Amino acid sequence: MSNMDFAADFTAIDFETANHAPDSACQLGAVVVRDGQVVDQFMWMIRPEPLYFSQGNIRIHGITPAQVREESNFGDLWSEISNKIGNDCLVAHNASFDIKVLLACLRTHQKSIPEIHFTCTRAVARRTWPHHRRYGLKPLSNWLGIRFQHHDALEDSIACAKILLAAGIDREATSLDHLEQILKLNRGKAGVWGYRGATGKPKRRTGRVNPTTLASDSAAGLPFLFPNQLAGSGEHVPNVAESETEIDLQRILIRGEFVRPLSGKRIVFSGKLHCMSPSDAENLTVRLGGTWQETVDQQTDYLVMGSGKNSSASTDGSDNAHLAQSFSASGHTVRIVDEREFLKLVMSYD
């Protein structure tokens, strides 16, 4: 499933504040998503009034009074900001913070408060991946393979948008409304009347939980990771048999499509694959930015070896290996890896 299938429309936002006061916004990032694709992004540096920064906040985001002294205050920027975010559903991580900062800034600068609809990616993530242990923006982003500079408002907004897109893809939702229905999550609202957070819809009790079913449901949500990536994480570490038979290709695609770790690489698969079908291998390669090839040539970067012959290939594994070695001898190195090494490669983004 691609981002295009999750045709969500929303604007992800993130505020940084100068001090503990909710109306002390000093930076705002906004990322506009249409039909599941990021189409625009904005960032405003804001001069808080009074111009007071706590040292603790500066240590977090690195913004100093000198950087915003000549910037406009929130009141002067609001017309531009409101034009950019329009009537979109706003999305934020720990949305209660960002929405309350927005409300406080509007009140302080005596701006009319619009009807605001929003949802929270922390709440979305908890319901999408209930087995996961940490739901902060940074841990979730690391887990999903999203690289960003934490505590920069625009970077945080981009990460927030990508987490929501990953959740929608994971749950095979067609729109933001559909995802909220699947997750049984009520959208938050705010206005002149006050604030109501995004909340879960009441669940009907069905009696005692079956531990076997619970374990199965939880395992279905596990990302595919290799044991060395899970060391010290507290996650379940798959054994060799599990890694060969229970690979979650969908999770690899969700993580990998954001960073496209095979960009510019040409890949050949040879022999009988155990972890995925030939069509899965081709799909994985293309969607992670690479080019799938049937046989090795002088442009090939990786030869992924299964075992035995693969009837779908025109050349068996040994012939491709000989070709790779001959090209290496002439100065073009083709890296030969097995399936697990290849999957480890596409999950290693650093």
N, C-alpha and C positions, 0 to 999 in steps of 0.2 A: 504494500500500500504506500502511495507517495503522498507528499504534503498536499498535492492538488485534490486528493480524495477527501481530506479534512478541510472543507471550504469554510473555515472560520473567519469571521470579521471581528476585530477588536483592536484596542490600543493598549499596549503594555506601558506602564509608567513606573518611575521610581524617583523618590525624593531623597536628597541628602540635607541634613539640617545642621545649623551652626551651633546649636546648644540644645538643652533639654526642652525648650519651649516648642510646642507644635507649630507655631507660626514663624519659625526661624529658618524656613527653607532657603538654602544657598545654591542648590542645583536641582534641576528637573530634567529627566530623560523621558522621551516618549517614542515608542515604536509602533507604527501603524501596520496592521496585517489585514490583507484582503484575500479572500478565497484561499486562506492557508499559506499565503506568501507575504514576506516582509516587503512592503512597497515604499515605505518612507520612514525616516527617523529624524528626531530633533533633540537638541539639548540647549537648555538655557542656564546660564550662570545668573544667580539672583543675589541682590544686595539685601540682606535681612535688616529689619529695623526693630530695635537698635542693632548697630553693627558690632555684635558681641559674639565671639566664638569661644567655646570651652576647649581646653587643651585635649580633653578626652575625645571630642568629636573630630578635632583636627588630626589626632593620631589615627582615627578610623578612616577618614576619606582624604586627608591631605590638603583640603581646601583651607586657605588662610584669608583673613580679612583683606589683605592687599590684593588678592586675586579678584575680589568682587566689589571693591570700594567704588569703582567707576561704572559698575553695572546698574541696570534698572532694578527697581524693587518689584515685588510680585504684582502690586496693583497696576503698575505701568505695563507689565508684561501680559496681564491676564487676557486682554483682547486677542493678542497673537496666540497665546496658549489655547484659549477656548476655540479659536478658529481651527487649530490643528487637530485637537482631539474631538471636536464636534459633539455629536450625540452618541458616540461609540460606547459600547460596554468597556469599562476600564478593567484592566487586569494588573494585579500587583502581587508580589510575594510578601506574605504577611500584610494583606491589603488593609487591615484595620489601621496600621501605622500611616500608610501613604494617603488613604482617603481622609483620615482625621487631620493630617497635615494640610491637605488641600482645603478642607472645610475651615480650619483655623486661619489659613492665609486669606481666604475669601472674606471671612468675618473681620479680621484685623484691617484689611484694606477696603472695607465697606463695599464689597462687590456683591451683587445679587447671587444667591446660591441656586444653581440649576438642579434639576432632578438628576441624580447620578445613579447609574447602574454599574455594578462591578462584580468581579469574582476574584478569588484568591488562589494562586497556584500552589500554595502550601496545602490548602484544603483539597484541591484537585489531586495533588500528588499523593496525599494520604489515602485517598480512595482509589486511585489508579494503581498504586504499588503498595498495598497494605502491609506487605512483608518487610518493607524497607525500614531501617532503623533511624535514619537521620533525614530530616526534611528541610534543613536550611538551604538557602539558595546555592551556596558554594558546594556542599556535599552532593546535592542533587545534580548540579551541573557537572561535577566531576564524574559522577556515576553514569550520566547520560553522554559523556564525551564532549560536553560544551565547554570551550575554553573562553575565558573572559577575565577582565580586570575587575575584581570585586570592589564594591563601594565607589565606583564611578557610576553616576546615575544612568547614563546612556548604556554603558556596558551591562549594568544590572537589568535594565529594561529589555535588552536583547536576549539575555539569558532567560528572563522570565517568559518572554514570548516563545522561546524555543522549548521550554519545559511544557507549556500549554500545548504547543503543536505536537510534541512527543506523546503527551497523554492522549490527545485526540487520535493520533495514528495508532497508538497501542490499543485503544479501545474500539477502533474502527468506527469512530463517529464521523458523521457527515457535516456537522456544524457545531458551533459552540452550544446552542440550545440542546442539540442531540447529546453532546457529551455530558452536559449537566443532568439530562434525564437519565442517562446510563448510570451516572455516579450518584444519582439521587441527591443532588446539591442545589439548594435554592440560591439564586443570585442575590447579592447584597444590594441595598438601596440606601441613599442618603439624600438629604434636601434641607430646606429651611426648617422642617419639622424635626430633624435629628438624623440618627444613624442606625441602620440595622445591618449587621454583618452577614456574610455568606454563611449559610447554615445547611446542615444535612437534613434531608426530609426524614420524618419519623419512620422507623422501621417496625414492621409487624413482627412480633415474637413468634418464632416457629418451634419453640421447644429446645431441647438440648442439642448442642452442636456436635456433629460427628467428627471426632478428631482426625479420622482418615481423610474425610472430605476437605477439612480445613488444611491439612498438610498438602493435599493435592492442589488445592486452589493457590496456596502460597507458593508452591514450587513452580506453578505455571507462570508466575510473575517474575521469576528470577531472571536477571540478565545473564547472558552467556559471558562468563569470565573464567580465566585460567587460574589455577591454584595460587600462583605467585602474586596475582593481582588481588587476591582475596586475603592474603596473609595479614592477620591482625585486624581485619575489618569486622569480625564477628559474624560474617555471612557464612552460609553453608559452602564448604569446599567440595566440588564434585570430584569423584574418583575417575580413573581413566575410562572405565566403562561408561560412566555417565557422560563424560565429555565427548565420547564418540557417538552416543545414541540419543542424547537429549539436548542437543545444541538448539538454542532458541534463535533461529536466523532472523526472525522478526525483530528481536531486541537488538541484534547486531545492526540491522538496517536502520532502526530508529536512532541509535547512537551514531552510526557511521555516516548517515546522510548529511548530518550537520557539518562534519569536518572533512568528509570525502578523502579518507587516508590513502586511496589508490589513485588520486588525481595524477594524470600523466603517465601512469604505469600500464604496461601491456602484460597480460597474464595468460598462460597456457595451463590447462589442467590435463593430466594424463593418468591412465590407469583407472582402476575401479575406486570410486570415492565412497567412503563409509559415512562421513558426517553430513553429506548433502548430495542431492541429485545433480547431474550435469546441468540441468536447467536452473537449479538454485545457484550453482557456482557461477553461471553466466550472469544471472540476475544480480547477484551480490557484487560481482566485479563492476558491472556497469553502473549500478546505483551508488557505489562508493567511489565513483569517479574514474575507474579504470577502463581499459579496452580489453575485451575478451578475444583471444586468438585460438584458432583450432590447432595450429602447429607452431613450433618454435621457429623464429627467424631472427635476423640481426637487430630487430627492434624490441625483442622480448626482454622484459625485466625479470619476471618470475616464472619458473616452471614448478607447478604444484603437483606432486607425485602421489597418486593413490597406489593401490597394489593390483597386480595382474593387468589384464587387458580391459579396455573400456570400449564396448562395441560401438558407442556413439562417436568415437574419434577415428580419424582416418589413419592415425599413426599410434602405435602402442607406446607405453611408457619408456621402454628401453630405447626405441628409436628417437624419441624426443630428448632423452637424456644424452644420447650420443651427439645429437645436433647441438644441444646446449654446450657440451664440452668442446665441440669443434669451434663454435663461435667464441668461446672463452679463450681458446688457444690463439685465435686471430685478433684478440684485443677487446672483444665485446663480452662482458661478463653477464651471464644469465644465472641468477640466483636460484638454486634448486632447494625446495623446501617440501616437507610433507604437509598434510592437511592441517594438523594441529598447529604447526609452526606458522602456516599462512593465516589461520584464524587468530592466533596470538598476535601476529603482525598487524592485522586490521583493527585490533582492539587496543593497540599501543600507540597513543597519539602524541606522547611527549617527545 
